[in-house]
């Protein structure tokens, strides 16, 4: 920011683990007098690393704060449950056959979807996040599994807040349970009462912070920008279908 002429610190909507990707990370920053959002959009990109882009810069509604105004987030996690991981998607997908606790155990997508559904609701997810995160009730509004094609599936989790590593522990432990390497009784007890379980933290590479949500009176982003922000890469991990990504790679 300083190289772009902005001496003030930035405040992101949240943190992402090393190795996790973000399709939509929202950042607040105070601009110097006479410095416009258009100037920021022009001056900042040349100073960003090649794997980090600025899609939209604008003056938000009064009182907006990237973190404290947020009403929720959606995360998406890609996992290969059949077939072979394509080369285009390999850096962005969890391959259960490489996980020691899952290797050689079949995982049925219907079973994964069923267990994900059991996690929906307002509950204590203490068994599914690092204890450095505050223990408090959190609402998981939806947890669904979507087939993208060629054996690639996408877990979509939307909620009002997530503890550290919560998505990765929830996905990994769901896969363990679907593979019968963790009992369903223990999995459901962990959901209902926060009882500790020998869960699995799924690798970071499969996870994407897909979207950050704000109340309508605070949201700086119109629906069309949320659907496809200007300059958002269309290659993995931001594309929806593996066959489209493979065609672009070819």
Rosetta silent file (secondary structure, phi, psi, omega in degrees, C-alpha in Angstrom):
SEQUENCE: XXXXXXXXXXXXXXXXXXXXXXXXXXXXXXXXXXXXXXXXXXXXXXXXXXXXXXXXXXXXXXXXXXXXXXXXXXXXXXXXXXXXXXXXXXXXXXXXXXXXXXXXXXXXXXXXXXXXXXXXXXXXXXXXXXXXXXXXXXXXXXXXXXXXXXXXXXXXXXXXXXXXXXXXXXXXXXXXXXXXXXXXXXXXXXXXXXXXXXXXXXXXXXXXXXXXXXXXXXXXXXXXXXXXXXXXXXXXXXXXXXXXXXXXXX
SCORE:     score description
SCORE:     0.000 S_00000001
   1 L     0.000  -40.210 -178.929    0.000    0.000    0.000 S_00000001
   2 H   -61.335  -37.521  178.419    2.798    2.413    0.823 S_00000001
   3 H   -66.238  -23.421  177.812    4.260    1.989   -2.654 S_00000001
   4 H   -91.857    4.346  176.695    0.869    2.976   -4.039 S_00000001
   5 L    90.788   16.852  179.631    0.836    6.106   -1.891 S_00000001
   6 L  -116.508  109.234 -174.054   -1.395    4.847    0.946 S_00000001
   7 L   -86.226    2.383 -172.952    0.379    4.967    4.332 S_00000001
   8 L   -98.279  152.486  179.268   -2.426    3.386    6.363 S_00000001
   9 L   -71.754  159.769  178.984   -2.824   -0.284    7.366 S_00000001
  10 E  -104.022  156.199  177.718   -5.434   -2.513    5.739 S_00000001
  11 E  -128.074  108.569  178.882   -8.152   -4.550    7.448 S_00000001
  12 E   -79.304  162.624  177.839   -9.285   -7.753    5.691 S_00000001
  13 L   -66.273  -22.959  178.905  -12.673   -9.375    6.204 S_00000001
  14 L   179.494  175.451 -179.910  -10.843  -12.329    7.723 S_00000001
  15 L   -98.711  155.302  172.057   -7.695  -14.375    7.531 S_00000001
  16 L  -124.503  144.145 -178.908   -6.994  -17.303    5.271 S_00000001
  17 L   -67.485  156.589  173.643   -4.589  -20.120    6.065 S_00000001
  18 L   -58.521  129.346 -179.868   -1.368  -20.520    4.143 S_00000001
  19 L    94.075  -10.437  176.799   -2.179  -22.429    0.963 S_00000001
  20 L   -88.904  144.437 -179.146   -5.868  -21.438    0.961 S_00000001
  21 E  -102.743  156.674  178.822   -7.166  -19.395   -1.975 S_00000001
  22 E  -130.865  116.209  173.367   -9.604  -16.495   -1.897 S_00000001
  23 L   -75.617  -37.025 -179.258  -11.947  -15.699   -4.752 S_00000001
  24 L  -137.338   98.853  170.880  -13.370  -12.777   -2.772 S_00000001
  25 L  -110.693  129.634 -176.563  -11.366  -11.224    0.019 S_00000001
  26 L  -106.922  133.714 -175.694  -12.638   -7.808    1.099 S_00000001
  27 E  -129.979  132.122  173.443  -10.233   -5.245    2.538 S_00000001
  28 E   -98.060  141.873  175.154  -10.910   -1.865    4.151 S_00000001
  29 E  -151.607  139.332  176.204   -8.317    0.913    3.975 S_00000001
  30 L   -83.111  132.749 -177.900   -8.403    4.604    4.778 S_00000001
  31 L  -100.262  147.477  176.828   -7.278    6.752    1.853 S_00000001
  32 L   -63.816  161.497  176.587   -5.299   10.018    2.102 S_00000001
  33 L   -55.060  139.247  178.553   -7.094   13.299    1.307 S_00000001
  34 L    68.670    9.156  178.594   -7.828   13.741   -2.413 S_00000001
  35 L  -100.448  118.759 -174.894   -6.927   10.081   -3.034 S_00000001
  36 L   -99.168  165.022  176.928   -9.803    8.322   -4.812 S_00000001
  37 H   -64.655  -31.659  176.699  -10.717    4.661   -5.179 S_00000001
  38 H   -64.197  -38.049  177.033  -10.056    5.031   -8.908 S_00000001
  39 H   -64.831  -40.245  179.058   -6.500    6.114   -8.134 S_00000001
  40 H   -62.668  -44.413 -179.742   -6.049    3.083   -5.901 S_00000001
  41 H   -61.929  -27.016 -179.643   -7.286    0.734   -8.638 S_00000001
  42 H   -86.748  -38.420 -171.489   -4.719    2.242  -11.004 S_00000001
  43 H   -90.247  -27.772 -174.097   -1.699    2.515   -8.707 S_00000001
  44 L   -77.419  -43.904 -173.281   -1.886   -0.632   -6.570 S_00000001
  45 H   -51.912  -38.447  179.596   -1.915   -3.547   -9.097 S_00000001
  46 H   -62.197  -17.784 -177.833    1.685   -3.030  -10.351 S_00000001
  47 H  -100.887    1.759 -179.698    2.915   -3.590   -6.775 S_00000001
  48 L   -88.036  149.251  174.714    0.946   -6.790   -6.105 S_00000001
  49 L   -64.819  159.357 -174.467    2.483  -10.282   -6.373 S_00000001
  50 L   -61.937  -23.690 -178.479    1.454  -12.268   -9.484 S_00000001
  51 L   -97.957   14.747  178.485   -0.955  -14.499   -7.539 S_00000001
  52 L  -131.459  127.545 -177.657   -2.832  -11.583   -5.952 S_00000001
  53 L  -126.814  158.946  174.674   -5.175   -9.309   -7.869 S_00000001
  54 L  -111.683  112.925 -177.326   -7.388   -6.297   -7.239 S_00000001
  55 L   -89.341  -44.859 -174.446  -10.774   -6.720   -8.916 S_00000001
  56 L  -139.581  136.067  172.852  -12.797   -3.829   -7.530 S_00000001
  57 L  -134.050  125.448 -179.615  -11.922   -0.663   -5.590 S_00000001
  58 L  -157.893  162.932  175.902  -14.624    1.777   -4.543 S_00000001
  59 L   -79.291  120.936 -174.844  -15.815    4.032   -1.780 S_00000001
  60 L   -82.872  173.660  174.726  -18.196    1.932    0.363 S_00000001
  61 L   -60.013  154.353 -179.208  -21.361    3.018    2.189 S_00000001
  62 L   -59.762  136.121  179.019  -20.832    5.122    5.301 S_00000001
  63 L    86.278    1.954 -178.596  -19.953    3.043    8.342 S_00000001
  64 L   -72.937  139.708  173.051  -18.723    0.078    6.309 S_00000001
  65 L  -140.253  129.616 -173.081  -15.967   -2.085    7.734 S_00000001
  66 L   -55.524  -38.860 -177.593  -14.740   -5.160    5.873 S_00000001
  67 L   -92.313  -52.806 -170.808  -14.702   -7.356    8.996 S_00000001
  68 L   -75.046  -20.990  177.610  -17.197   -5.918   11.466 S_00000001
  69 L   -86.161  -13.074 -175.186  -19.907   -5.238    8.865 S_00000001
  70 E   -65.135  137.524  178.550  -19.757   -8.782    7.447 S_00000001
  71 E  -100.510  -14.908 -179.665  -22.869  -10.909    7.940 S_00000001
  72 E   170.969  175.609 -178.708  -21.362  -14.196    6.774 S_00000001
  73 E  -140.834  156.709  170.783  -19.080  -16.070    4.425 S_00000001
  74 E  -121.665  129.038  174.026  -19.197  -18.897    1.940 S_00000001
  75 E  -112.554  148.666  174.380  -16.329  -21.346    1.604 S_00000001
  76 E  -128.405  136.936 -178.550  -15.972  -23.998   -1.075 S_00000001
  77 E  -126.094  126.006 -178.895  -13.830  -27.099   -0.791 S_00000001
  78 E   -99.606  132.727 -179.528  -12.937  -29.315   -3.780 S_00000001
  79 E  -141.365  138.350 -179.620  -12.353  -33.028   -3.291 S_00000001
  80 E   -90.219  110.551 -178.000  -11.872  -35.836   -5.824 S_00000001
  81 L  -106.353    3.147  178.337  -14.270  -38.663   -4.927 S_00000001
  82 L  -168.555  160.183 -179.742  -13.943  -40.623   -8.163 S_00000001
  83 L    66.801 -153.754 -176.636  -11.812  -40.858  -11.277 S_00000001
  84 L  -123.750  139.120  178.550   -8.464  -39.110  -11.480 S_00000001
  85 L   -63.531  128.728  178.566   -7.568  -35.535  -10.597 S_00000001
  86 L   -73.221  156.000 -177.840   -6.956  -33.541  -13.784 S_00000001
  87 L   -62.219  -37.249 -178.625   -3.640  -31.738  -14.169 S_00000001
  88 L   -64.249  -32.291 -176.176   -5.317  -28.320  -14.277 S_00000001
  89 L   -98.443   -8.519 -172.473   -7.005  -28.945  -10.932 S_00000001
  90 H   -53.295  -40.628 -178.921   -4.297  -30.951   -9.161 S_00000001
  91 H   -73.632   -6.577 -170.952   -2.916  -28.015   -7.090 S_00000001
  92 H  -124.191   17.506 -173.768   -6.416  -27.061   -5.915 S_00000001
  93 L  -135.502  141.210  171.612   -8.067  -30.368   -4.995 S_00000001
  94 E   -82.834  127.533  176.113   -7.895  -32.814   -2.107 S_00000001
  95 E  -107.037  103.631 -177.507   -7.147  -36.326   -3.327 S_00000001
  96 H   -56.291  -25.851 -178.886   -8.280  -38.757   -0.579 S_00000001
  97 H   -67.073  -12.661  178.314   -6.036  -41.466   -2.017 S_00000001
  98 H   -97.100   -4.273 -179.862   -3.059  -39.437   -0.748 S_00000001
  99 L   -93.902  120.627 -176.469   -4.365  -39.213    2.821 S_00000001
 100 L   -53.076  -34.690 -176.363   -3.032  -42.067    5.024 S_00000001
 101 L   -85.362   -3.504 -179.458   -6.306  -42.336    6.977 S_00000001
 102 L  -120.933  -14.428 -174.837   -8.418  -42.474    3.819 S_00000001
 103 L   -59.153  133.409  176.826   -6.312  -44.432    1.359 S_00000001
 104 L    79.770    3.916 -179.545   -8.029  -47.534    0.049 S_00000001
 105 L  -111.929  121.710 -179.902  -11.431  -46.681    1.567 S_00000001
 106 L   -68.004  141.655  179.492  -14.321  -45.916   -0.804 S_00000001
 107 L  -124.491  115.410 -179.110  -16.215  -42.691   -0.111 S_00000001
 108 L   -86.256  128.414  179.679  -19.754  -42.414   -1.432 S_00000001
 109 H   -56.276  -37.915 -179.127  -20.839  -38.867   -2.335 S_00000001
 110 H   -61.879  -35.755  179.361  -24.370  -39.537   -1.042 S_00000001
 111 H   -69.495  -41.401  177.723  -22.911  -40.406    2.348 S_00000001
 112 H   -61.126  -45.896 -179.709  -20.798  -37.240    2.405 S_00000001
 113 H   -60.908  -40.423  179.647  -23.844  -35.123    1.547 S_00000001
 114 H   -62.449  -45.396 -178.147  -25.873  -36.784    4.322 S_00000001
 115 H   -70.001  -36.396  176.170  -23.223  -36.116    6.974 S_00000001
 116 H   -60.970  -41.896  179.645  -22.719  -32.523    5.841 S_00000001
 117 H   -60.372  -30.865  179.872  -26.440  -31.945    6.249 S_00000001
 118 H   -68.101  -19.499 -177.313  -26.209  -33.098    9.858 S_00000001
 119 L   -85.215  -13.250 -176.246  -23.834  -30.218   10.606 S_00000001
 120 L   -67.475  139.753  177.542  -26.282  -27.480    9.568 S_00000001
 121 E   132.107  179.375  177.290  -27.662  -25.322   12.376 S_00000001
 122 E   -94.426  119.910 -173.508  -26.565  -23.155   15.255 S_00000001
 123 E  -159.337  172.981  175.292  -24.187  -25.108   17.423 S_00000001
 124 E   -89.458  111.968 -179.248  -20.835  -25.258   19.193 S_00000001
 125 L   -95.744   29.849 -174.266  -18.253  -26.327   16.607 S_00000001
 126 H   -56.431  -32.892 -179.397  -15.508  -26.553   19.250 S_00000001
 127 H   -74.973   -8.119 -173.938  -14.515  -30.054   18.088 S_00000001
 128 H  -120.334   16.307  173.349  -13.978  -28.747   14.570 S_00000001
 129 L  -146.435  163.452  179.701  -11.752  -25.704   15.033 S_00000001
 130 L   -63.271  145.659 -177.078   -8.508  -24.742   16.722 S_00000001
 131 L   -76.840   -3.110  171.607   -8.909  -23.874   20.377 S_00000001
 132 L   -73.260  -17.859  175.343   -7.165  -20.557   19.752 S_00000001
 133 L   -83.815  146.226 -179.280  -10.506  -19.444   18.269 S_00000001
 134 L   -58.845  133.482  175.886  -13.176  -18.180   20.639 S_00000001
 135 L   -83.396  116.422 -178.983  -15.584  -20.901   21.756 S_00000001
 136 L  -162.264  160.960  175.714  -19.088  -19.670   20.964 S_00000001
 137 E   -65.985  138.847  174.967  -22.183  -20.760   19.039 S_00000001
 138 E  -131.898  149.566 -178.711  -21.903  -20.330   15.270 S_00000001
 139 E  -104.779  119.396  170.858  -24.552  -20.853   12.629 S_00000001
 140 E   -95.029  105.543 -172.600  -23.847  -23.047    9.633 S_00000001
 141 E   -74.251  -36.210  178.450  -26.639  -21.957    7.307 S_00000001
 142 E  -154.409  150.131  178.143  -26.024  -24.547    4.603 S_00000001
 143 E  -148.700  103.662 -172.229  -23.624  -27.398    3.857 S_00000001
 144 E  -131.300  158.679  179.258  -24.067  -29.066    0.483 S_00000001
 145 E  -117.183  131.939 -176.310  -22.145  -31.259   -1.931 S_00000001
 146 E  -127.419  133.838  178.420  -22.104  -30.515   -5.670 S_00000001
 147 E   -86.072  126.530 -179.901  -20.769  -32.663   -8.489 S_00000001
 148 E   -98.797  -14.530 -179.043  -18.585  -30.723  -10.927 S_00000001
 149 E   114.865  153.851  178.110  -17.857  -33.624  -13.265 S_00000001
 150 L    56.651   32.764  177.464  -15.140  -36.227  -13.797 S_00000001
 151 L    82.269    0.433  179.986  -15.342  -37.334  -10.165 S_00000001
 152 E   -91.069  131.230  179.882  -14.645  -33.842   -8.805 S_00000001
 153 E  -123.770  156.979 -178.567  -16.981  -32.601   -6.063 S_00000001
 154 E  -129.252  122.470  172.948  -17.363  -29.302   -4.291 S_00000001
 155 E   -87.968  127.884  178.622  -18.445  -28.811   -0.681 S_00000001
 156 E  -115.970  121.054 -177.958  -20.203  -25.468   -0.196 S_00000001
 157 E  -122.625  124.607  178.776  -20.438  -24.122    3.334 S_00000001
 158 E  -125.489  131.755 -178.505  -22.201  -20.893    4.195 S_00000001
 159 E  -159.812  174.179 -178.153  -22.421  -19.479    7.713 S_00000001
 160 L   -81.797  -11.896  177.841  -22.294  -16.415    9.916 S_00000001
 161 L   179.139  154.956 -177.388  -18.759  -17.165   11.067 S_00000001
 162 L  -136.900  136.256  173.699  -16.067  -19.852   11.145 S_00000001
 163 L   -75.129  171.772 -177.928  -13.376  -20.682   13.676 S_00000001
 164 L   -64.004  127.174 -179.291   -9.778  -21.251   12.641 S_00000001
 165 L    67.155   10.901 -174.794   -9.492  -24.354   10.412 S_00000001
 166 H   -60.220  -44.365 -179.333  -13.206  -25.074   10.984 S_00000001
 167 H   -63.030  -43.131 -176.481  -13.967  -25.749    7.328 S_00000001
 168 H   -68.101  -40.042  177.207  -10.940  -27.994    6.923 S_00000001
 169 H   -69.417  -38.105 -178.704  -11.676  -30.020   10.081 S_00000001
 170 H   -67.635  -45.208  178.412  -15.367  -30.316    9.225 S_00000001
 171 H   -65.108  -48.050 -178.337  -14.698  -31.497    5.673 S_00000001
 172 H   -61.499  -42.568 -179.081  -11.890  -33.838    6.698 S_00000001
 173 H   -71.289  -32.132  174.786  -13.875  -35.373    9.565 S_00000001
 174 H   -63.850  -43.545  178.287  -16.928  -35.768    7.329 S_00000001
 175 H   -64.283  -40.722  177.037  -14.806  -37.708    4.828 S_00000001
 176 H   -58.715  -43.969 -178.301  -13.374  -39.851    7.651 S_00000001
 177 H   -68.697  -41.784  178.550  -16.880  -40.688    8.817 S_00000001
 178 H   -62.933  -29.148  178.965  -18.130  -41.393    5.287 S_00000001
 179 L   -88.991    4.052 -179.397  -15.182  -43.784    4.887 S_00000001
 180 L    64.048   22.306  174.716  -16.058  -45.498    8.222 S_00000001
 181 L   -91.535   -8.929  173.328  -12.670  -44.499    9.657 S_00000001
 182 L  -137.887  133.840 -175.545  -14.488  -42.431   12.293 S_00000001
 183 L   -70.195  145.007  177.885  -17.742  -43.623   13.822 S_00000001
 184 H   -63.956  -33.077  178.390  -20.897  -41.685   13.015 S_00000001
 185 H   -58.974  -45.658  179.688  -21.756  -41.758   16.701 S_00000001
 186 H   -68.790  -38.460  179.093  -18.575  -39.851   17.562 S_00000001
 187 H   -61.000  -47.868 -178.140  -19.046  -37.467   14.632 S_00000001
 188 H   -70.394  -33.010  176.427  -22.583  -36.558   15.688 S_00000001
 189 H   -65.381  -37.669  177.180  -21.580  -36.254   19.353 S_00000001
 190 H   -63.324  -38.021  178.460  -18.903  -33.780   18.327 S_00000001
 191 H   -69.566  -40.656 -172.654  -21.550  -31.751   16.499 S_00000001
 192 H   -80.542  -32.282 -173.382  -24.073  -31.846   19.319 S_00000001
 193 H  -131.907   -0.437 -178.509  -21.848  -31.246   22.327 S_00000001
 194 L    77.461   14.029  179.146  -18.369  -30.293   21.109 S_00000001
 195 L   -60.302  132.044 -177.320  -16.945  -33.630   22.276 S_00000001
 196 L   -63.796  142.334  177.168  -13.367  -34.028   21.042 S_00000001
 197 L  -135.463  156.389  174.071  -12.765  -36.475   18.198 S_00000001
 198 L   -79.203   71.202 -174.938   -9.650  -37.670   16.330 S_00000001
 199 L   -76.630 -176.947 -179.611  -10.682  -35.643   13.294 S_00000001
 200 L  -126.171  126.041  174.468   -8.854  -34.894   10.084 S_00000001
 201 L   -87.683  107.431 -179.305   -7.762  -31.435    8.974 S_00000001
 202 L   -62.210  148.023 -176.670   -8.223  -31.500    5.211 S_00000001
 203 L   -62.093  150.475 -175.029   -5.308  -29.974    3.260 S_00000001
 204 H   -63.798  -31.006 -169.498   -5.389  -26.242    2.570 S_00000001
 205 H   -61.808  -23.472 -178.034   -5.092  -26.548   -1.207 S_00000001
 206 H   -83.432   -6.592 -169.107   -8.723  -27.616   -1.690 S_00000001
 207 E  -101.056  138.552  176.108  -10.216  -24.598    0.085 S_00000001
 208 E  -132.606  128.033  166.831  -11.433  -21.304   -1.393 S_00000001
 209 E   -75.043  105.611 -169.428  -12.956  -18.345    0.423 S_00000001
 210 E   -84.475  -41.157 -174.774  -15.684  -17.887   -2.154 S_00000001
 211 E  -159.262  148.170  173.361  -17.672  -14.912   -0.933 S_00000001
 212 E  -116.465  130.555 -175.126  -18.129  -12.459    1.943 S_00000001
 213 E  -105.567  147.823  178.210  -21.677  -11.257    2.616 S_00000001
 214 E  -134.640  154.142  173.044  -22.890   -7.906    3.967 S_00000001
 215 L   -58.187  152.670 -174.638  -26.307   -6.471    4.913 S_00000001
 216 L   -57.213  -32.507 -178.252  -27.979   -4.737    1.972 S_00000001
 217 L   -80.816   -7.030  179.623  -27.398   -1.265    3.447 S_00000001
 218 L  -116.849   -9.905 -172.563  -23.650   -1.935    3.838 S_00000001
 219 L   -74.713  118.229  178.725  -22.904   -4.062    0.766 S_00000001
 220 L   -81.980   -6.526 -169.300  -20.629   -2.213   -1.699 S_00000001
 221 L  -112.146  121.029  174.925  -20.966   -4.930   -4.357 S_00000001
 222 L   -71.510  161.104 -176.294  -23.874   -5.297   -6.799 S_00000001
 223 H   -55.266  -37.776 -177.811  -25.014   -8.835   -7.715 S_00000001
 224 H   -65.970  -32.675  177.087  -23.284   -8.803  -11.112 S_00000001
 225 H   -73.985  -33.542  176.654  -19.907   -8.110   -9.513 S_00000001
 226 H   -66.178  -37.913 -179.479  -20.441  -10.881   -6.996 S_00000001
 227 H   -70.606  -40.859 -179.517  -21.223  -13.300   -9.811 S_00000001
 228 L  -155.146   92.566 -179.521  -18.222  -12.283  -11.918 S_00000001
 229 L   -69.286  145.247  178.067  -15.974   -9.515  -10.660 S_00000001
 230 L   -58.100  129.375  177.676  -13.980   -7.596  -13.283 S_00000001
 231 L    83.349    1.030  178.927  -10.573   -9.187  -13.723 S_00000001
 232 L   -70.347  126.759 -179.741  -11.390  -12.332  -11.750 S_00000001
 233 L   -60.602  143.362  179.270   -9.402  -15.240  -13.238 S_00000001
 234 L   -97.064   -3.338  179.529  -11.518  -17.917  -14.899 S_00000001
 235 L   -82.354  167.928  174.930   -8.949  -20.684  -14.390 S_00000001
 236 L   -54.959  143.621    8.103   -8.882  -23.055  -11.392 S_00000001
 237 L   -95.383   18.493 -173.872   -9.627  -22.693   -8.552 S_00000001
 238 L   -97.114   -9.410  176.833  -12.193  -20.029   -9.536 S_00000001
 239 L   -82.007  164.118 -176.004  -13.921  -21.865  -12.389 S_00000001
 240 L   -96.781  -27.567 -171.572  -16.934  -24.081  -11.758 S_00000001
 241 L  -125.438  128.969 -177.452  -16.360  -26.999  -14.118 S_00000001
 242 H   -62.552  -34.052 -178.474  -13.152  -29.056  -14.552 S_00000001
 243 H   -67.493  -32.934  176.589  -13.804  -29.705  -18.241 S_00000001
 244 H   -67.302  -41.989  179.764  -13.911  -25.944  -18.936 S_00000001
 245 H   -64.482  -40.245  179.829  -10.633  -25.461  -17.080 S_00000001
 246 H   -65.530  -36.414  178.901   -8.982  -28.297  -18.999 S_00000001
 247 H   -65.274  -40.041  179.026  -10.115  -26.784  -22.323 S_00000001
 248 H   -67.814  -38.796 -179.096   -8.579  -23.428  -21.396 S_00000001
 249 H   -64.635  -33.849  179.659   -5.352  -25.105  -20.278 S_00000001
 250 L   -71.196    0.000    0.000   -5.109  -26.912  -23.639 S_00000001
